[in-house]
Amino acid sequence: MSQSAKASTVAAESLLTAVAEQVAGAGDLEGLTRPLLNILQRLTGLDSVYLTAIDWQADQQQILFSQNSGDMTIGEGLVVPWHDTLCRRALDENRFLTTDVPVRWGDSEAARALNIQTYASVPVKADDGEIFGTLCGASDHVAPVPEGTESVMSLFAQLVAHQIQLERAASHARQRARQAEDAARSFQGIAALAEQCSGATVLEEALHGCAGVLDSIWTDVTVRTCHPADEGPAKPVVRAFMNWLIGQQLTPDGAGWWNRRDDPDVFEAAGELVGPDIVGIGVACAMRRGQSAGSVLVLARALPSQGLAAQQMLTGLALHLSLLVTRLELRESLEASYREIERQARLDPLTALPNRRQLEEEGERLRARAVRHGGRVCAAFVDLDGFKQINDDHGHDAGDRFLMQVAVSLQTVTRAEEICARYGGDEFVLLALVPEHEADAFHDAVRDRLEEAVRGHYDLGDASIDYPGASVGVTIQASAEESLADLLVRADEAMYEVKRRRRGEGASGRRD
Ligand SMILES: Nc1nc2c(ncn2[C@@H]2O[C@H](COP(=O)(O)OP(=O)(O)OP(=O)(O)O)[C@@H](O)[C@H]2O)c(=O)[nH]1
């Protein structure tokens, strides 16, 4: 091997060693590129060597890293229109080296401005052929670029392209990881929102719970709740949102995000609530028959990082709130039905007076009051004399009409603290609380009151009758301990005593 061949082999080996060291130690694109530019400049002797990036969409080329010597300075960060560059011309002509730039590419303003005479350029290409940028060298004089420079620059360009691809892959992976984290947070958030809605027994409770969840997962937001019943400060914003939705002619799913461009007026209203720096407003409404029954309002000073997921989260929340409203409505109407059934079960269907079951419940309450406050329970048994005859003479319907009118009369003379019930057939019972020292007077007064109430003229449809009156038996508890059942038995007996007397029978007559 000749001396010069030996020398060039040694130079090539030391160059490769230097490059290998730089590549191994490079932490990022800059850490790789700067030493490579340094080696390249020493190797070529060109005034400026640099790496560029091409933005194909913006039609621009930018100097990323450069190394300058002599009079030529190609500044880092410099951006030039791509179509005017020497790189574009070199690429188009597939030309590595040009030593007569002013002659060949005299139309390039950038080359004229920088006074470039010699120019070398290789593309920095991804594996799939995408051109990231160029690796270049330039001098303001005719520079004798050594043989083999093109291969070295191509090798360097490959190393740079490799590094760019690595960094892009890493950035892509980081982005995917962030998206996965965001998605996980969204799912957790939606699960937490669903839990708030499924556990709530009133809408306001769910609205506040969900507002708390959103507040904890999103930063830079103010979360408010709004309910039609409250005239809270968020109400104008929510109303504007609903109008906006209707204006969009969307099927309102009750959720949305919008920005200042969508409706500046809404942002004015929001600004008055929490300050002017709101960039986004989100609303999730509990929908009831196309109207908002209540809402959660998000006023964001920075859009939640979840982006699209943030919208989905509000849509999901609106759905859960709307389901809750439906569930609560169903429960309410079920409860109302139960209450009505319960009420009906305590009423006599013909006269609408309390029936025997309710009489017994109320009677026990009266007994308890008698024990607490002193006093006695008074029971008055009313049996309509000759009722069977009314049925027989005028028919069952007329008998019904008679019973209903008697019930109205008895109800009319029943005082607020008393209870009057249909005990069965043609029997009615009145229960009252009597102060102990008034027992005797009350006994006669209640009997007279009831007899008087029942006696009189009745219009029974096809017929009318003058009814002479009922048998009324009145008893008062012997002591506060006497049971209601015993009291009613005694009242029944007293009534029969009266009935027997009224019939003019002997005292030993028994009930038929
Ligand atoms: N129209 C009608 N009749 C009823 C109703 N419930 C019971 N009755 C009738 O009421 C009558 C009551 O019988 P009684 O108490 O023996 O008849 P009464 O003529 O009043 O006899 P005394 O009590 O001895 O005076 C029976 O004929 C029952 O069929 C009802 O809801 N409507």
The ligand as a Tripos MOL2 file, in Angstrom:
@<TRIPOS>MOLECULE
LIG
   32    34     1     0     0
SMALL
NO_CHARGES

@<TRIPOS>ATOM
      1 N1       -128.1970   -0.5100   49.7080 N.pl3     1 LIG1
      2 C1       -127.3090   -1.0590   50.4940 C.ar      1 LIG1
      3 N2       -127.6890   -1.9540   51.4470 N.ar      1 LIG1
      4 C2       -126.7830   -2.4920   52.2660 C.ar      1 LIG1
      5 C3       -125.4220   -2.1730   52.1590 C.ar      1 LIG1
      6 N3       -124.7260   -2.8630   53.1170 N.ar      1 LIG1
      7 C4       -125.6510   -3.5800   53.8140 C.ar      1 LIG1
      8 N4       -126.8960   -3.3580   53.2890 N.ar      1 LIG1
      9 C5       -128.1350   -3.8830   53.7560 C.3       1 LIG1
     10 O1       -128.5030   -3.2560   54.9800 O.3       1 LIG1
     11 C6       -129.3340   -4.0680   55.6900 C.3       1 LIG1
     12 C7       -128.9680   -4.0240   57.1470 C.3       1 LIG1
     13 O2       -129.6930   -4.9600   57.8550 O.3       1 LIG1
     14 P1       -130.3630   -4.6520   59.2170 P.3       1 LIG1
     15 O3       -129.4050   -3.8570   60.0640 O.co2     1 LIG1
     16 O4       -130.7800   -5.9790   59.7860 O.co2     1 LIG1
     17 O5       -131.5990   -3.8590   58.7930 O.3       1 LIG1
     18 P2       -132.3750   -2.7780   59.5830 P.3       1 LIG1
     19 O6       -133.6180   -2.6440   58.8150 O.co2     1 LIG1
     20 O7       -131.6000   -1.5700   59.7800 O.co2     1 LIG1
     21 O8       -132.6820   -3.4710   60.9910 O.3       1 LIG1
     22 P3       -132.4420   -2.8370   62.3570 P.3       1 LIG1
     23 O9       -131.0510   -2.4970   62.4850 O.co2     1 LIG1
     24 O10      -132.8640   -3.8970   63.3070 O.co2     1 LIG1
     25 O11      -133.3130   -1.6400   62.4140 O.co2     1 LIG1
     26 C8       -129.2320   -5.4630   55.0540 C.3       1 LIG1
     27 O12      -130.3810   -5.7470   54.3330 O.3       1 LIG1
     28 C9       -128.0970   -5.3470   54.0790 C.3       1 LIG1
     29 O13      -128.2580   -6.1290   52.8720 O.3       1 LIG1
     30 C10      -125.0290   -1.2680   51.1270 C.ar      1 LIG1
     31 O14      -123.8490   -0.9250   50.9540 O.2       1 LIG1
     32 N5       -125.9860   -0.7500   50.3480 N.ar      1 LIG1
@<TRIPOS>BOND
     1     1     2 1
     2     2     3 ar
     3     2    32 ar
     4     3     4 ar
     5     4     5 ar
     6     4     8 ar
     7     5     6 ar
     8     5    30 ar
     9     6     7 ar
    10     7     8 ar
    11     8     9 1
    12     9    10 1
    13     9    28 1
    14    10    11 1
    15    11    12 1
    16    11    26 1
    17    12    13 1
    18    13    14 1
    19    14    15 2
    20    14    16 1
    21    14    17 1
    22    17    18 1
    23    18    19 2
    24    18    20 1
    25    18    21 1
    26    21    22 1
    27    22    23 2
    28    22    24 1
    29    22    25 1
    30    26    27 1
    31    26    28 1
    32    28    29 1
    33    30    31 2
    34    30    32 ar
@<TRIPOS>SUBSTRUCTURE
     1 LIG1         1 GROUP 0 **** ****
